[in-house]
Amino acid sequence: MAAMRLSLLIMAVMAVLSTTSAASYNVGEPGGAWDLNTNYGTWASSRKFQPSDQIVFKYSPQAHNVLEVSKADYDSCSTVNPIATLNSGNDIVTLTAVGTRYFICGFPGHCTGGMKVKIDGVPGSSSPSPAPASGPNASNAPPTTPVSTATSVKATGFGFAILLAFVGFMA
């Protein structure tokens, strides 16, 4: 009986430790996209990005692209030395650590026209923050009904499945 209780305790601990949570954010949504009409400062400041979250850039590859750049290149809208160049029209960037990442559109005039976003990855809770409306006609006031463009993703580890099978055999 003691072995069974120990097994159940180990299983519970493994379940807690093996569960991860991440969110996926479509840049500019719900009121915009990766375009010249969205206020990315407002959009990004209304969210808490965490390691393992995904940032999704959706756009027409004939009209835009995404360059990840240094802070200096972000500030000056320089496209000369990008860290990464994305141009599929449906680019997914996974945040791997706490810290700030900088993205601009590399098409001439787009960055200086406001097509740039700074993503601040912070440690925090596993729940995504509500996303207020954004876009050229959106107010800075929070919406009366919170809207979230984040999609929570829950995953349990392989170890949890093995423990469940082990407990099943012990019964």
Disulfide bonds with the S-S distance in Angstrom:
Cys77-Cys111 2.10
